[in-house]
Every structure is written in C-alpha cells, then in structure tokens.
Amino acid sequence: MAERETTVGPEEGIHGRPAARFVQTAKGFSSQVVIVKGDREVNAKSVLKITGLARKGDKITIRAEGEDAEEAVEALTQLISADEH
C-alpha cells in the first residue's frame, strides 16, 4: 500500500474538469485507489464520489493498494496538487 497527503491545488477544488481528469488518470492504474478527507474515504475512480469532496487548499490523502500503487499515488498527487489543469 502507498499513500501520500497533499493539498488540493485547482481553484475549482475536486470538481468539474479536475475531477474528471483525476478519475481518468486513476482508472489507468490497476490498483485500488481512494481519496481520504477527514473521516470520509471514497473511490477515486468514481466521478460522482469525488466531485465536491475537497476545495482548493484542503488536505487530502491519496491511498492506493496494488501492484502499481506507488506510481498511482505519485501521478495522482502531482495531478491534484497542480494549480492549473
């Protein structure tokens, strides 16, 4: 298992295009991927689950379990931490 805490960068937070791009990227990995914010843990491969989960500046944890978990966490952390998409 791999996990990393990060700060949401996009102005929209995890909503709209950033959410869609995040899910599209997550689906490219075979690992199970979740986003944890506070006491909520949601499937990172579901737009409906992640949309509106966090706003710009919120702390989230990206957690993955599987053969490509490290790569998934690294790619998704970089994607959601970026200020522009």
Biopython code that builds the backbone (N, CA, C, O; Angstrom):
import numpy as np
from Bio.PDB.StructureBuilder import StructureBuilder

atoms = [
    (1, "MET", "N", (0.849, -1.182, 0.000)),
    (1, "MET", "CA", (0.000, 0.000, 0.000)),
    (1, "MET", "C", (0.892, 1.242, 0.000)),
    (1, "MET", "O", (1.957, 1.271, 0.617)),
    (2, "ALA", "N", (0.428, 2.243, -0.699)),
    (2, "ALA", "CA", (1.136, 3.520, -0.749)),
    (2, "ALA", "C", (0.134, 4.615, -0.456)),
    (2, "ALA", "O", (-1.034, 4.521, -0.833)),
    (3, "GLU", "N", (0.597, 5.662, 0.223)),
    (3, "GLU", "CA", (-0.278, 6.805, 0.449)),
    (3, "GLU", "C", (0.541, 8.063, 0.616)),
    (3, "GLU", "O", (1.708, 8.026, 1.007)),
    (4, "ARG", "N", (-0.101, 9.182, 0.309)),
    (4, "ARG", "CA", (0.560, 10.473, 0.439)),
    (4, "ARG", "C", (-0.481, 11.540, 0.713)),
    (4, "ARG", "O", (-1.552, 11.552, 0.107)),
    (5, "GLU", "N", (-0.154, 12.434, 1.631)),
    (5, "GLU", "CA", (-1.024, 13.576, 1.893)),
    (5, "GLU", "C", (-0.610, 14.706, 0.968)),
    (5, "GLU", "O", (0.576, 14.898, 0.697)),
    (6, "THR", "N", (-1.594, 15.449, 0.486)),
    (6, "THR", "CA", (-1.317, 16.572, -0.401)),
    (6, "THR", "C", (-2.377, 17.647, -0.195)),
    (6, "THR", "O", (-3.384, 17.432, 0.479)),
    (7, "THR", "N", (-2.130, 18.785, -0.778)),
    (7, "THR", "CA", (-3.063, 19.910, -0.726)),
    (7, "THR", "C", (-3.685, 20.093, -2.099)),
    (7, "THR", "O", (-2.979, 20.099, -3.107)),
    (8, "VAL", "N", (-4.999, 20.241, -2.143)),
    (8, "VAL", "CA", (-5.705, 20.428, -3.407)),
    (8, "VAL", "C", (-5.320, 21.782, -4.005)),
    (8, "VAL", "O", (-5.420, 22.814, -3.342)),
    (9, "GLY", "N", (-4.878, 21.765, -5.263)),
    (9, "GLY", "CA", (-4.393, 22.983, -5.896)),
    (9, "GLY", "C", (-5.363, 23.709, -6.805)),
    (9, "GLY", "O", (-5.395, 24.939, -6.785)),
    (10, "PRO", "N", (-6.166, 22.997, -7.613)),
    (10, "PRO", "CA", (-7.028, 23.699, -8.573)),
    (10, "PRO", "C", (-8.029, 24.632, -7.899)),
    (10, "PRO", "O", (-8.567, 24.322, -6.836)),
    (11, "GLU", "N", (-8.266, 25.757, -8.520)),
    (11, "GLU", "CA", (-9.208, 26.742, -7.991)),
    (11, "GLU", "C", (-10.587, 26.134, -7.759)),
    (11, "GLU", "O", (-11.275, 26.496, -6.804)),
    (12, "GLU", "N", (-10.996, 25.201, -8.638)),
    (12, "GLU", "CA", (-12.309, 24.565, -8.521)),
    (12, "GLU", "C", (-12.344, 23.490, -7.452)),
    (12, "GLU", "O", (-13.413, 22.970, -7.132)),
    (13, "GLY", "N", (-11.179, 23.145, -6.889)),
    (13, "GLY", "CA", (-11.110, 22.015, -5.967)),
    (13, "GLY", "C", (-11.256, 20.731, -6.760)),
    (13, "GLY", "O", (-10.832, 20.660, -7.913)),
    (14, "ILE", "N", (-11.853, 19.714, -6.152)),
    (14, "ILE", "CA", (-12.095, 18.456, -6.874)),
    (14, "ILE", "C", (-13.514, 18.538, -7.415)),
    (14, "ILE", "O", (-14.461, 18.023, -6.821)),
    (15, "HIS", "N", (-13.632, 19.197, -8.552)),
    (15, "HIS", "CA", (-14.937, 19.429, -9.165)),
    (15, "HIS", "C", (-14.721, 19.672, -10.652)),
    (15, "HIS", "O", (-13.662, 20.163, -11.041)),
    (16, "GLY", "N", (-15.672, 19.350, -11.471)),
    (16, "GLY", "CA", (-15.592, 19.645, -12.899)),
    (16, "GLY", "C", (-14.435, 18.965, -13.593)),
    (16, "GLY", "O", (-14.213, 17.766, -13.424)),
    (17, "ARG", "N", (-13.701, 19.728, -14.371)),
    (17, "ARG", "CA", (-12.594, 19.165, -15.151)),
    (17, "ARG", "C", (-11.503, 18.531, -14.301)),
    (17, "ARG", "O", (-11.034, 17.445, -14.644)),
    (18, "PRO", "N", (-11.073, 19.161, -13.200)),
    (18, "PRO", "CA", (-10.058, 18.492, -12.380)),
    (18, "PRO", "C", (-10.525, 17.118, -11.877)),
    (18, "PRO", "O", (-9.733, 16.177, -11.831)),
    (19, "ALA", "N", (-11.788, 17.000, -11.505)),
    (19, "ALA", "CA", (-12.313, 15.715, -11.035)),
    (19, "ALA", "C", (-12.314, 14.692, -12.171)),
    (19, "ALA", "O", (-11.906, 13.547, -11.977)),
    (20, "ALA", "N", (-12.763, 15.099, -13.338)),
    (20, "ALA", "CA", (-12.811, 14.187, -14.483)),
    (20, "ALA", "C", (-11.412, 13.728, -14.870)),
    (20, "ALA", "O", (-11.197, 12.548, -15.145)),
    (21, "ARG", "N", (-10.466, 14.651, -14.891)),
    (21, "ARG", "CA", (-9.086, 14.299, -15.247)),
    (21, "ARG", "C", (-8.476, 13.375, -14.184)),
    (21, "ARG", "O", (-7.736, 12.448, -14.514)),
    (22, "PHE", "N", (-8.788, 13.630, -12.922)),
    (22, "PHE", "CA", (-8.282, 12.802, -11.831)),
    (22, "PHE", "C", (-8.799, 11.366, -11.978)),
    (22, "PHE", "O", (-8.024, 10.415, -11.883)),
    (23, "VAL", "N", (-10.097, 11.213, -12.208)),
    (23, "VAL", "CA", (-10.700, 9.884, -12.348)),
    (23, "VAL", "C", (-10.139, 9.167, -13.578)),
    (23, "VAL", "O", (-9.831, 7.976, -13.517)),
    (24, "GLN", "N", (-10.007, 9.879, -14.680)),
    (24, "GLN", "CA", (-9.456, 9.286, -15.898)),
    (24, "GLN", "C", (-8.046, 8.750, -15.631)),
    (24, "GLN", "O", (-7.704, 7.653, -16.072)),
    (25, "THR", "N", (-7.239, 9.515, -14.919)),
    (25, "THR", "CA", (-5.886, 9.084, -14.589)),
    (25, "THR", "C", (-5.912, 7.887, -13.639)),
    (25, "THR", "O", (-5.168, 6.926, -13.834)),
    (26, "ALA", "N", (-6.760, 7.939, -12.617)),
    (26, "ALA", "CA", (-6.859, 6.848, -11.641)),
    (26, "ALA", "C", (-7.254, 5.537, -12.312)),
    (26, "ALA", "O", (-6.750, 4.474, -11.951)),
    (27, "LYS", "N", (-8.157, 5.614, -13.289)),
    (27, "LYS", "CA", (-8.617, 4.414, -13.983)),
    (27, "LYS", "C", (-7.517, 3.775, -14.822)),
    (27, "LYS", "O", (-7.642, 2.618, -15.224)),
    (28, "GLY", "N", (-6.443, 4.512, -15.091)),
    (28, "GLY", "CA", (-5.320, 3.976, -15.844)),
    (28, "GLY", "C", (-4.435, 3.056, -15.021)),
    (28, "GLY", "O", (-3.516, 2.438, -15.558)),
    (29, "PHE", "N", (-4.697, 2.960, -13.743)),
    (29, "PHE", "CA", (-3.905, 2.098, -12.859)),
    (29, "PHE", "C", (-4.749, 0.904, -12.421)),
    (29, "PHE", "O", (-5.962, 1.021, -12.245)),
    (30, "SER", "N", (-4.099, -0.237, -12.247)),
    (30, "SER", "CA", (-4.826, -1.431, -11.816)),
    (30, "SER", "C", (-5.087, -1.428, -10.310)),
    (30, "SER", "O", (-5.971, -2.143, -9.839)),
    (31, "SER", "N", (-4.342, -0.646, -9.558)),
    (31, "SER", "CA", (-4.507, -0.587, -8.102)),
    (31, "SER", "C", (-5.857, -0.007, -7.717)),
    (31, "SER", "O", (-6.452, 0.766, -8.467)),
    (32, "GLN", "N", (-6.329, -0.389, -6.543)),
    (32, "GLN", "CA", (-7.493, 0.252, -5.953)),
    (32, "GLN", "C", (-7.007, 1.585, -5.394)),
    (32, "GLN", "O", (-5.994, 1.630, -4.696)),
    (33, "VAL", "N", (-7.713, 2.661, -5.692)),
    (33, "VAL", "CA", (-7.296, 3.991, -5.273)),
    (33, "VAL", "C", (-8.451, 4.672, -4.544)),
    (33, "VAL", "O", (-9.590, 4.654, -5.009)),
    (34, "VAL", "N", (-8.140, 5.273, -3.395)),
    (34, "VAL", "CA", (-9.148, 6.019, -2.642)),
    (34, "VAL", "C", (-8.586, 7.381, -2.266)),
    (34, "VAL", "O", (-7.373, 7.575, -2.185)),
    (35, "ILE", "N", (-9.498, 8.319, -2.038)),
    (35, "ILE", "CA", (-9.147, 9.629, -1.502)),
    (35, "ILE", "C", (-9.742, 9.691, -0.110)),
    (35, "ILE", "O", (-10.909, 9.358, 0.094)),
    (36, "VAL", "N", (-8.931, 10.119, 0.847)),
    (36, "VAL", "CA", (-9.391, 10.250, 2.224)),
    (36, "VAL", "C", (-9.361, 11.730, 2.601)),
    (36, "VAL", "O", (-8.344, 12.405, 2.445)),
    (37, "LYS", "N", (-10.492, 12.217, 3.098)),
    (37, "LYS", "CA", (-10.571, 13.584, 3.620)),
    (37, "LYS", "C", (-11.354, 13.505, 4.920)),
    (37, "LYS", "O", (-12.542, 13.181, 4.929)),
    (38, "GLY", "N", (-10.674, 13.805, 6.012)),
    (38, "GLY", "CA", (-11.308, 13.691, 7.319)),
    (38, "GLY", "C", (-11.681, 12.244, 7.576)),
    (38, "GLY", "O", (-10.836, 11.353, 7.495)),
    (39, "ASP", "N", (-12.955, 12.011, 7.888)),
    (39, "ASP", "CA", (-13.400, 10.640, 8.143)),
    (39, "ASP", "C", (-14.050, 10.004, 6.917)),
    (39, "ASP", "O", (-14.592, 8.902, 7.008)),
    (40, "ARG", "N", (-14.003, 10.687, 5.766)),
    (40, "ARG", "CA", (-14.570, 10.142, 4.523)),
    (40, "ARG", "C", (-13.489, 9.487, 3.685)),
    (40, "ARG", "O", (-12.390, 10.022, 3.538)),
    (41, "GLU", "N", (-13.808, 8.328, 3.139)),
    (41, "GLU", "CA", (-12.924, 7.611, 2.228)),
    (41, "GLU", "C", (-13.756, 7.235, 1.010)),
    (41, "GLU", "O", (-14.748, 6.516, 1.130)),
    (42, "VAL", "N", (-13.348, 7.726, -0.176)),
    (42, "VAL", "CA", (-14.142, 7.494, -1.380)),
    (42, "VAL", "C", (-13.295, 6.883, -2.487)),
    (42, "VAL", "O", (-12.081, 7.080, -2.543)),
    (43, "ASN", "N", (-13.958, 6.139, -3.367)),
    (43, "ASN", "CA", (-13.329, 5.526, -4.520)),
    (43, "ASN", "C", (-12.872, 6.614, -5.484)),
    (43, "ASN", "O", (-13.686, 7.398, -5.972)),
    (44, "ALA", "N", (-11.575, 6.663, -5.757)),
    (44, "ALA", "CA", (-11.009, 7.701, -6.617)),
    (44, "ALA", "C", (-11.288, 7.461, -8.096)),
    (44, "ALA", "O", (-10.941, 8.293, -8.934)),
    (45, "LYS", "N", (-11.912, 6.333, -8.424)),
    (45, "LYS", "CA", (-12.234, 6.040, -9.814)),
    (45, "LYS", "C", (-13.690, 6.344, -10.135)),
    (45, "LYS", "O", (-14.201, 5.924, -11.173)),
    (46, "SER", "N", (-14.356, 7.071, -9.251)),
    (46, "SER", "CA", (-15.762, 7.435, -9.446)),
    (46, "SER", "C", (-15.936, 8.945, -9.384)),
    (46, "SER", "O", (-15.742, 9.555, -8.333)),
    (47, "VAL", "N", (-16.302, 9.547, -10.511)),
    (47, "VAL", "CA", (-16.507, 10.999, -10.555)),
    (47, "VAL", "C", (-17.574, 11.414, -9.548)),
    (47, "VAL", "O", (-17.422, 12.426, -8.864)),
    (48, "LEU", "N", (-18.639, 10.648, -9.454)),
    (48, "LEU", "CA", (-19.719, 11.001, -8.527)),
    (48, "LEU", "C", (-19.244, 11.007, -7.079)),
    (48, "LEU", "O", (-19.688, 11.837, -6.285)),
    (49, "LYS", "N", (-18.356, 10.100, -6.734)),
    (49, "LYS", "CA", (-17.871, 10.013, -5.348)),
    (49, "LYS", "C", (-16.910, 11.146, -4.992)),
    (49, "LYS", "O", (-16.952, 11.666, -3.877)),
    (50, "ILE", "N", (-16.041, 11.532, -5.935)),
    (50, "ILE", "CA", (-15.011, 12.519, -5.589)),
    (50, "ILE", "C", (-15.434, 13.962, -5.820)),
    (50, "ILE", "O", (-14.878, 14.872, -5.204)),
    (51, "THR", "N", (-16.419, 14.191, -6.705)),
    (51, "THR", "CA", (-16.831, 15.557, -7.016)),
    (51, "THR", "C", (-17.311, 16.274, -5.759)),
    (51, "THR", "O", (-18.188, 15.786, -5.047)),
    (52, "GLY", "N", (-16.729, 17.421, -5.503)),
    (52, "GLY", "CA", (-17.113, 18.226, -4.348)),
    (52, "GLY", "C", (-16.511, 17.770, -3.032)),
    (52, "GLY", "O", (-16.818, 18.339, -1.984)),
    (53, "LEU", "N", (-15.664, 16.758, -3.068)),
    (53, "LEU", "CA", (-15.073, 16.231, -1.834)),
    (53, "LEU", "C", (-14.163, 17.249, -1.151)),
    (53, "LEU", "O", (-14.149, 17.346, 0.076)),
    (54, "ALA", "N", (-13.407, 18.005, -1.939)),
    (54, "ALA", "CA", (-12.441, 18.932, -1.356)),
    (54, "ALA", "C", (-12.349, 20.206, -2.182)),
    (54, "ALA", "O", (-12.564, 20.201, -3.394)),
    (55, "ARG", "N", (-12.026, 21.284, -1.506)),
    (55, "ARG", "CA", (-11.840, 22.589, -2.142)),
    (55, "ARG", "C", (-10.357, 22.937, -2.197)),
    (55, "ARG", "O", (-9.521, 22.277, -1.580)),
    (56, "LYS", "N", (-10.057, 23.983, -2.948)),
    (56, "LYS", "CA", (-8.671, 24.462, -3.041)),
    (56, "LYS", "C", (-8.136, 24.709, -1.636)),
    (56, "LYS", "O", (-8.781, 25.359, -0.814)),
    (57, "GLY", "N", (-6.944, 24.176, -1.377)),
    (57, "GLY", "CA", (-6.286, 24.364, -0.084)),
    (57, "GLY", "C", (-6.590, 23.283, 0.934)),
    (57, "GLY", "O", (-5.927, 23.216, 1.969)),
    (58, "ASP", "N", (-7.583, 22.426, 0.669)),
    (58, "ASP", "CA", (-7.897, 21.332, 1.594)),
    (58, "ASP", "C", (-6.810, 20.258, 1.550)),
    (58, "ASP", "O", (-6.202, 20.019, 0.506)),
    (59, "LYS", "N", (-6.579, 19.625, 2.674)),
    (59, "LYS", "CA", (-5.646, 18.494, 2.752)),
    (59, "LYS", "C", (-6.419, 17.209, 2.502)),
    (59, "LYS", "O", (-7.476, 16.976, 3.087)),
    (60, "ILE", "N", (-5.865, 16.376, 1.614)),
    (60, "ILE", "CA", (-6.433, 15.059, 1.350)),
    (60, "ILE", "C", (-5.303, 14.036, 1.371)),
    (60, "ILE", "O", (-4.130, 14.392, 1.256)),
    (61, "THR", "N", (-5.660, 12.781, 1.515)),
    (61, "THR", "CA", (-4.690, 11.694, 1.414)),
    (61, "THR", "C", (-5.124, 10.810, 0.253)),
    (61, "THR", "O", (-6.287, 10.422, 0.149)),
    (62, "ILE", "N", (-4.174, 10.502, -0.611)),
    (62, "ILE", "CA", (-4.411, 9.580, -1.721)),
    (62, "ILE", "C", (-3.761, 8.261, -1.330)),
    (62, "ILE", "O", (-2.572, 8.201, -1.018)),
    (63, "ARG", "N", (-4.567, 7.208, -1.354)),
    (63, "ARG", "CA", (-4.100, 5.886, -0.920)),
    (63, "ARG", "C", (-4.375, 4.882, -2.033)),
    (63, "ARG", "O", (-5.456, 4.879, -2.623)),
    (64, "ALA", "N", (-3.395, 4.031, -2.315)),
    (64, "ALA", "CA", (-3.561, 3.012, -3.350)),
    (64, "ALA", "C", (-3.011, 1.681, -2.856)),
    (64, "ALA", "O", (-2.046, 1.623, -2.094)),
    (65, "GLU", "N", (-3.653, 0.621, -3.314)),
    (65, "GLU", "CA", (-3.205, -0.717, -2.979)),
    (65, "GLU", "C", (-3.240, -1.569, -4.240)),
    (65, "GLU", "O", (-4.272, -1.680, -4.902)),
    (66, "GLY", "N", (-2.094, -2.169, -4.562)),
    (66, "GLY", "CA", (-1.983, -2.997, -5.762)),
    (66, "GLY", "C", (-0.576, -2.936, -6.309)),
    (66, "GLY", "O", (0.313, -2.322, -5.719)),
    (67, "GLU", "N", (-0.385, -3.583, -7.449)),
    (67, "GLU", "CA", (0.963, -3.700, -7.994)),
    (67, "GLU", "C", (1.554, -2.385, -8.482)),
    (67, "GLU", "O", (2.776, -2.240, -8.503)),
    (68, "ASP", "N", (0.728, -1.426, -8.874)),
    (68, "ASP", "CA", (1.241, -0.127, -9.328)),
    (68, "ASP", "C", (0.840, 1.007, -8.379)),
    (68, "ASP", "O", (0.647, 2.145, -8.805)),
    (69, "ALA", "N", (0.717, 0.684, -7.100)),
    (69, "ALA", "CA", (0.255, 1.648, -6.090)),
    (69, "ALA", "C", (1.160, 2.869, -5.991)),
    (69, "ALA", "O", (0.667, 3.996, -5.949)),
    (70, "GLU", "N", (2.463, 2.666, -5.954)),
    (70, "GLU", "CA", (3.401, 3.798, -5.833)),
    (70, "GLU", "C", (3.248, 4.758, -7.004)),
    (70, "GLU", "O", (3.190, 5.974, -6.819)),
    (71, "GLU", "N", (3.182, 4.200, -8.211)),
    (71, "GLU", "CA", (3.055, 5.029, -9.409)),
    (71, "GLU", "C", (1.720, 5.777, -9.406)),
    (71, "GLU", "O", (1.659, 6.949, -9.778)),
    (72, "ALA", "N", (0.662, 5.100, -8.987)),
    (72, "ALA", "CA", (-0.661, 5.730, -8.947)),
    (72, "ALA", "C", (-0.672, 6.911, -7.984)),
    (72, "ALA", "O", (-1.144, 7.995, -8.326)),
    (73, "VAL", "N", (-0.155, 6.698, -6.789)),
    (73, "VAL", "CA", (-0.139, 7.772, -5.786)),
    (73, "VAL", "C", (0.694, 8.948, -6.270)),
    (73, "VAL", "O", (0.293, 10.101, -6.108)),
    (74, "GLU", "N", (1.832, 8.673, -6.854)),
    (74, "GLU", "CA", (2.714, 9.743, -7.352)),
    (74, "GLU", "C", (2.016, 10.552, -8.445)),
    (74, "GLU", "O", (1.992, 11.781, -8.383)),
    (75, "ALA", "N", (1.456, 9.880, -9.433)),
    (75, "ALA", "CA", (0.810, 10.574, -10.554)),
    (75, "ALA", "C", (-0.399, 11.380, -10.094)),
    (75, "ALA", "O", (-0.584, 12.521, -10.518)),
    (76, "LEU", "N", (-1.214, 10.800, -9.238)),
    (76, "LEU", "CA", (-2.432, 11.476, -8.789)),
    (76, "LEU", "C", (-2.129, 12.633, -7.842)),
    (76, "LEU", "O", (-2.831, 13.645, -7.845)),
    (77, "THR", "N", (-1.096, 12.482, -7.042)),
    (77, "THR", "CA", (-0.693, 13.583, -6.156)),
    (77, "THR", "C", (-0.230, 14.777, -6.985)),
    (77, "THR", "O", (-0.619, 15.912, -6.714)),
    (78, "GLN", "N", (0.590, 14.525, -7.979)),
    (78, "GLN", "CA", (1.060, 15.605, -8.843)),
    (78, "GLN", "C", (-0.100, 16.271, -9.573)),
    (78, "GLN", "O", (-0.138, 17.494, -9.709)),
    (79, "LEU", "N", (-1.036, 15.465, -10.036)),
    (79, "LEU", "CA", (-2.175, 15.999, -10.782)),
    (79, "LEU", "C", (-3.057, 16.918, -9.928)),
    (79, "LEU", "O", (-3.397, 18.017, -10.365)),
    (80, "ILE", "N", (-3.420, 16.498, -8.754)),
    (80, "ILE", "CA", (-4.369, 17.267, -7.942)),
    (80, "ILE", "C", (-3.680, 18.400, -7.169)),
    (80, "ILE", "O", (-4.347, 19.318, -6.693)),
    (81, "SER", "N", (-2.361, 18.339, -7.045)),
    (81, "SER", "CA", (-1.641, 19.395, -6.339)),
    (81, "SER", "C", (-1.341, 20.593, -7.245)),
    (81, "SER", "O", (-1.054, 21.689, -6.763)),
    (82, "ALA", "N", (-1.410, 20.374, -8.546)),
    (82, "ALA", "CA", (-1.093, 21.446, -9.500)),
    (82, "ALA", "C", (-2.133, 22.559, -9.422)),
    (82, "ALA", "O", (-3.317, 22.303, -9.204)),
    (83, "ASP", "N", (-1.680, 23.783, -9.600)),
    (83, "ASP", "CA", (-2.587, 24.935, -9.547)),
    (83, "ASP", "C", (-3.435, 25.078, -10.794)),
    (83, "ASP", "O", (-4.529, 25.639, -10.737)),
    (84, "GLU", "N", (-2.946, 24.578, -11.924)),
    (84, "GLU", "CA", (-3.692, 24.711, -13.182)),
    (84, "GLU", "C", (-3.811, 23.369, -13.846)),
    (84, "GLU", "O", (-2.925, 22.522, -13.729)),
    (85, "HIS", "N", (-4.925, 23.174, -14.554)),
    (85, "HIS", "CA", (-5.150, 21.920, -15.296)),
    (85, "HIS", "C", (-5.541, 22.224, -16.714)),
    (85, "HIS", "O", (-5.773, 21.306, -17.500)),
]
sb = StructureBuilder()
sb.init_structure("model")
sb.init_model(0)
sb.init_chain("A")
sb.init_seg("    ")
for serial, (resi, resn, name, xyz) in enumerate(atoms, 1):
    if name == "N":
        sb.init_residue(resn, " ", resi, " ")
    sb.init_atom(name, np.array(xyz, "f"), 0.0, 1.0, " ", f" {name:<3s}", serial, name[0])
structure = sb.get_structure()
